């Protein structure tokens, strides 16, 4: 499903790691746009030592020069790397399970489901807040979506990003139709019921799945949005997101 996979020809641009200065500049722009948390996201299974050092410098700079909370999504991490991130000022780490354990082998074959759980357990042991979610509409059944919800709940996450497949040309799921709006709303509500204390965030693919009805997702139990653009796709207009929140009485979320 991922356009960044080296196994598929998806006609996307590849880029080296941004400098810590450019990452900091992006964080400052996000803060000016109303964000209260900034996540540094990379692709791949894990980072080289050089790229990891860049992330450490960026996290430290964001802590020192903004009021933003710091989050990363870096793939697999070992215990030493996690300790370094804590020392740099990291608040939260994002590490998705992607889909239900029973469906995972049909989606990912480069590493095992257990590898993801191992990283999550190391993060939890270090006292880092957890951001654990996944993607709907990969071909999983309704039963597997419920299985997935309980598997996420078992990690005791602070934040649960809900993504919806936005089919990318060149991937095996390129021709899959978008998830129907009311189907998406139903499972958002079920995730909220199963994880009543977690921050449930609408993330990538929300425009495709919910269209003009994103308010239904919020009313179903969402209490967070990922704003701005995503890894290889454009996100919703930030001003429209804030207008939606204002209309629903959530103006305080700007801070």
C-alpha positions as CSV (number, residue, x, y, z in Angstrom):
1,X,0.0,0.0,0.0
2,X,3.0,2.3,0.6
3,X,4.3,4.5,-2.3
4,X,7.6,4.7,-0.5
5,X,8.3,1.0,-0.8
6,X,11.3,0.0,-2.9
7,X,9.3,-3.0,-4.2
8,X,7.0,-0.8,-6.4
9,X,7.5,1.8,-9.1
10,X,5.4,4.7,-7.9
11,X,7.0,7.6,-9.6
12,X,7.7,9.6,-6.4
13,X,10.7,11.7,-5.6
14,X,13.3,10.5,-3.1
15,X,15.0,12.9,-0.7
16,X,17.9,12.7,1.8
17,X,17.4,13.4,5.4
18,X,16.6,17.1,6.0
19,X,19.0,19.1,8.0
20,X,18.1,19.8,11.7
21,X,17.8,23.5,10.7
22,X,15.2,22.7,8.1
23,X,13.3,20.5,10.5
24,X,13.3,23.2,13.1
25,X,12.0,25.7,10.5
26,X,9.2,23.4,9.7
27,X,8.3,23.1,13.3
28,X,8.2,26.8,13.8
29,X,5.9,27.2,10.8
30,X,3.6,24.5,12.2
31,X,3.5,26.3,15.5
32,X,2.6,29.5,13.7
33,X,-0.2,27.6,11.9
34,X,-1.7,26.6,15.3
35,X,-0.1,23.2,15.9
36,X,0.8,22.2,19.5
37,X,2.8,19.1,18.6
38,X,5.4,18.4,15.9
39,X,6.3,15.0,14.6
40,X,9.6,14.2,12.8
41,X,8.8,11.4,10.4
42,X,11.2,9.3,8.3
43,X,10.8,6.3,6.0
44,X,12.4,2.9,6.1
45,X,12.9,0.2,8.8
46,X,15.4,2.2,10.8
47,X,17.8,5.1,10.5
48,X,21.5,5.2,9.9
49,X,23.6,6.6,12.8
50,X,24.2,9.8,10.9
51,X,20.5,10.4,10.2
52,X,19.6,9.5,13.8
53,X,22.1,12.2,15.1
54,X,20.3,14.7,12.9
55,X,17.0,13.8,14.5
56,X,18.5,14.2,17.9
57,X,19.7,17.7,17.1
58,X,16.3,18.6,15.7
59,X,14.4,17.4,18.7
60,X,16.7,19.3,21.0
61,X,16.3,22.5,18.9
62,X,12.5,22.2,18.8
63,X,12.5,21.8,22.6
64,X,14.7,24.9,23.1
65,X,13.2,27.2,20.5
66,X,9.5,26.5,20.4
67,X,6.7,25.6,22.8
68,X,5.8,22.5,20.7
69,X,5.6,19.0,22.1
70,X,8.0,16.7,20.4
71,X,7.1,13.5,18.6
72,X,9.0,11.2,16.2
73,X,8.2,8.3,13.9
74,X,11.5,6.6,13.0
75,X,10.8,2.9,12.5
76,X,12.5,0.4,14.8
77,X,14.5,1.7,17.7
78,X,16.8,0.0,20.2
79,X,17.0,0.8,23.9
80,X,20.1,3.0,23.5
81,X,18.5,5.1,20.8
82,X,15.4,5.5,22.9
83,X,17.5,6.7,25.9
84,X,19.1,9.3,23.6
85,X,15.7,10.5,22.4
86,X,14.5,10.9,26.0
87,X,17.7,12.9,26.8
88,X,17.1,15.1,23.8
89,X,13.6,16.0,25.0
90,X,11.3,13.6,23.2
91,X,7.7,13.5,24.5
92,X,6.0,10.9,22.3
93,X,6.9,8.2,19.7
94,X,4.7,7.1,16.9
95,X,4.9,3.4,15.9
96,X,1.9,1.9,14.1
97,X,0.8,-1.7,14.2
98,X,-0.7,-1.0,10.7
99,X,-3.4,-3.6,10.8
100,X,-4.7,-6.7,12.7
101,X,-2.2,-9.4,13.5
102,X,-4.2,-11.9,11.5
103,X,-4.1,-9.7,8.4
104,X,-0.6,-8.3,8.8
105,X,1.3,-11.0,6.7
106,X,-0.8,-9.9,3.7
107,X,0.3,-6.3,4.1
108,X,3.9,-6.4,5.3
109,X,6.6,-9.1,4.8
110,X,9.8,-7.2,5.5
111,X,9.5,-7.5,9.2
112,X,7.2,-9.2,11.7
113,X,4.3,-8.0,13.8
114,X,6.3,-9.0,16.8
115,X,9.1,-6.5,15.8
116,X,6.6,-3.7,16.1
117,X,5.4,-4.8,19.5
118,X,9.0,-5.1,20.7
119,X,9.7,-1.5,19.8
120,X,6.5,-0.4,21.5
121,X,7.3,-2.2,24.7
122,X,10.8,-0.6,24.8
123,X,9.2,2.8,24.4
124,X,6.7,2.1,27.1
125,X,9.5,0.9,29.5
126,X,11.4,4.2,28.9
127,X,8.3,6.3,29.9
128,X,7.7,7.7,26.4
129,X,4.1,8.5,25.4
130,X,2.9,6.1,22.8
131,X,1.2,6.9,19.5
132,X,-0.1,3.6,18.0
133,X,-2.6,3.3,15.2
134,X,-2.9,2.0,11.7
135,X,-4.7,2.1,8.4
136,X,-8.3,1.1,7.5
137,X,-9.4,-0.3,4.2
138,X,-6.4,-2.4,3.3
139,X,-8.7,-5.3,2.6
140,X,-9.3,-6.4,6.2
141,X,-12.6,-7.7,7.3
142,X,-14.9,-6.1,9.9
143,X,-13.9,-8.7,12.4
144,X,-10.2,-8.0,11.8
145,X,-10.9,-4.3,12.4
146,X,-12.3,-5.1,15.8
147,X,-9.3,-7.4,16.4
148,X,-7.1,-4.5,15.5
149,X,-8.8,-2.2,17.9
150,X,-8.3,-4.5,20.8
151,X,-4.6,-5.1,19.9
152,X,-4.0,-1.4,19.9
153,X,-5.8,-1.0,23.2
154,X,-3.5,-3.6,24.7
155,X,-0.5,-1.4,24.1
156,X,-2.2,1.3,26.3
157,X,-1.5,4.2,23.8
158,X,-1.8,7.9,24.6
159,X,-2.7,8.6,21.0
160,X,-4.3,6.6,18.2
161,X,-3.9,7.9,14.7
162,X,-6.6,6.5,12.3
163,X,-5.5,6.5,8.7
164,X,-7.6,5.5,5.7
165,X,-6.1,4.0,2.6
166,X,-5.5,6.6,-0.1
167,X,-4.7,4.2,-3.0
168,X,-1.3,5.1,-4.6
169,X,-0.7,4.3,-8.3
170,X,1.9,1.6,-8.7
171,X,1.1,-0.3,-5.5
172,X,-0.9,-3.5,-5.3
173,X,-3.9,-1.7,-3.7
174,X,-3.9,1.1,-6.3
175,X,-7.4,0.2,-7.6
176,X,-9.1,-0.2,-4.2
177,X,-12.1,2.1,-3.8
178,X,-12.1,4.5,-0.9
179,X,-13.8,3.5,2.4
180,X,-17.4,4.5,2.6
181,X,-18.1,7.5,4.9
182,X,-20.5,5.8,7.2
183,X,-18.3,2.7,7.4
184,X,-15.4,4.9,8.5
185,X,-17.6,6.7,11.1
186,X,-18.8,3.4,12.5
187,X,-15.3,2.1,13.2
188,X,-14.2,5.5,14.6
189,X,-17.0,5.2,17.1
190,X,-16.1,1.6,17.9
191,X,-12.4,2.6,18.5
192,X,-13.6,5.3,20.8
193,X,-15.8,2.8,22.7
194,X,-12.9,0.4,23.1
195,X,-10.3,3.1,24.0
196,X,-12.3,5.8,25.9
197,X,-9.2,7.6,27.3
198,X,-7.0,7.7,24.2
199,X,-6.6,10.7,22.0
200,X,-8.0,9.4,18.7
201,X,-6.7,11.4,15.7
202,X,-8.0,11.6,12.2
203,X,-4.9,11.3,10.0
204,X,-4.0,10.5,6.4
205,X,-6.8,9.6,4.0
206,X,-9.4,11.5,6.0
207,X,-10.4,13.7,3.1
208,X,-10.8,10.7,0.8
209,X,-12.9,8.6,3.3
210,X,-14.9,11.4,4.9
211,X,-14.9,14.2,2.3
212,X,-17.0,17.1,3.4
213,X,-18.3,15.0,6.3
214,X,-15.2,15.1,8.5
215,X,-17.4,16.6,11.3
216,X,-19.1,13.2,11.5
217,X,-15.7,11.6,12.4
218,X,-15.2,14.2,15.2
219,X,-18.8,13.7,16.5
220,X,-18.2,9.9,16.4
221,X,-15.3,10.2,18.9
222,X,-12.3,11.9,17.3
223,X,-10.5,14.4,19.5
224,X,-7.4,15.2,17.5
225,X,-6.4,16.0,13.9
226,X,-3.1,15.7,12.0
227,X,-3.0,18.9,10.1
228,X,-0.9,19.8,7.1
229,X,0.5,17.4,4.4
230,X,1.4,13.8,4.8
231,X,4.3,11.6,3.6
232,X,3.5,11.5,-0.2
233,X,0.1,13.1,-0.4
234,X,-1.4,16.6,0.3
235,X,-3.5,17.1,3.4
236,X,-6.5,19.3,4.0
237,X,-6.3,23.1,3.9
238,X,-5.2,24.1,7.5
239,X,-7.6,27.0,7.6
240,X,-10.5,24.8,6.6
241,X,-9.6,22.4,9.5
242,X,-9.6,25.3,12.0
243,X,-12.9,26.5,10.5
244,X,-14.4,23.1,11.0
245,X,-13.2,23.0,14.7
246,X,-14.5,26.5,15.3
247,X,-17.9,25.6,14.0
248,X,-18.0,22.6,16.3
249,X,-17.0,24.6,19.3
250,X,-13.4,23.5,19.6
251,X,-11.6,26.8,19.2
252,X,-9.5,26.0,22.3
253,X,-7.8,23.2,20.3
254,X,-5.6,25.9,18.6
255,X,-3.5,25.9,21.7
